[in-house]
């Protein structure tokens, strides 16, 4: 597991400005799986009065990306290059969404992950993403 994931599990804040701005919290991590939470704020509300799908997409991408980090060696980086999200139920302001990300495939150059988004045990969305893996010599 990459050091940054372990540091977040130990209670340190993420180095990612996006994670901090969205209020994402890494609750659990083990090889191939993470659990990330996000409390929906008034600023995340769309014109319909519920959480804008873009915020749920960012949460799902973050859960899957952090799951990838649990299976990659230190120094390797990864970025999603496609993302599919299916919305099942709307999420209300004030609710906390839990996103469980898990690795389906982790190869030398690519990875595939999936995520479930839940509120209070109810499924509100599912997602999948493909990742490109950058080897350490490519990240300088």
ZIRAZI-V144961 format. One record per residue. N is the residue number from 1. NEAR is the number of other C-alpha atoms within 8 Angstrom. Layout:
N&NEAR ; N&NEAR
This chain:
1&12 ; 2&11 ; 3&7 ; 4&7 ; 5&12 ; 6&9 ; 7&10 ; 8&11 ; 9&11 ; 10&6 ; 11&6 ; 12&7 ; 13&7 ; 14&9 ; 15&6 ; 16&6 ; 17&7 ; 18&6 ; 19&11 ; 20&11 ; 21&7 ; 22&8 ; 23&8 ; 24&12 ; 25&8 ; 26&11 ; 27&9 ; 28&8 ; 29&13 ; 30&8 ; 31&8 ; 32&11 ; 33&13 ; 34&16 ; 35&13 ; 36&15 ; 37&13 ; 38&12 ; 39&10 ; 40&13 ; 41&8 ; 42&7 ; 43&4 ; 44&11 ; 45&12 ; 46&8 ; 47&5 ; 48&5 ; 49&8 ; 50&12 ; 51&14 ; 52&9 ; 53&7 ; 54&6 ; 55&10 ; 56&9 ; 57&9 ; 58&8 ; 59&13 ; 60&15 ; 61&11 ; 62&9 ; 63&16 ; 64&18 ; 65&12 ; 66&11 ; 67&17 ; 68&16 ; 69&13 ; 70&14 ; 71&11 ; 72&10 ; 73&8 ; 74&7 ; 75&7 ; 76&11 ; 77&11 ; 78&11 ; 79&8 ; 80&11 ; 81&8 ; 82&7 ; 83&10 ; 84&7 ; 85&9 ; 86&7 ; 87&9 ; 88&8 ; 89&7 ; 90&8 ; 91&11 ; 92&9 ; 93&12 ; 94&8 ; 95&9 ; 96&10 ; 97&13 ; 98&12 ; 99&14 ; 100&14 ; 101&17 ; 102&14 ; 103&14 ; 104&8 ; 105&7 ; 106&10 ; 107&6 ; 108&5 ; 109&8 ; 110&10 ; 111&14 ; 112&12 ; 113&15 ; 114&13 ; 115&14 ; 116&14 ; 117&13 ; 118&12 ; 119&12 ; 120&6 ; 121&5 ; 122&6 ; 123&11 ; 124&13 ; 125&12 ; 126&13 ; 127&12 ; 128&12 ; 129&14 ; 130&12 ; 131&12 ; 132&11 ; 133&12 ; 134&10 ; 135&10 ; 136&9 ; 137&5 ; 138&6 ; 139&9 ; 140&4
